[in-house]
């Protein structure tokens, strides 16, 4: 991930319900989380009003992108 992408991730929402930034999700994956559930646990997301429908999809996309590298 280049520096510009990291800067944008600090500004973008990762979980709207819990107010968690995208960078936290990315850092959880970089720290070894390999499943949606592991990222949710590490970041405290997935149990807000949408029950992980929004952030779960986003985490899945990030994990898939990470596996492609």
Buried (B, 14 or more C-beta within 10 A) or exposed (E): EEEEEEEEBEEEBBBBBBEBBBBBBBBBBEEEBEEBEBBBEBBEBBEBEBEBEBBBEBBEEBBEEBEEE
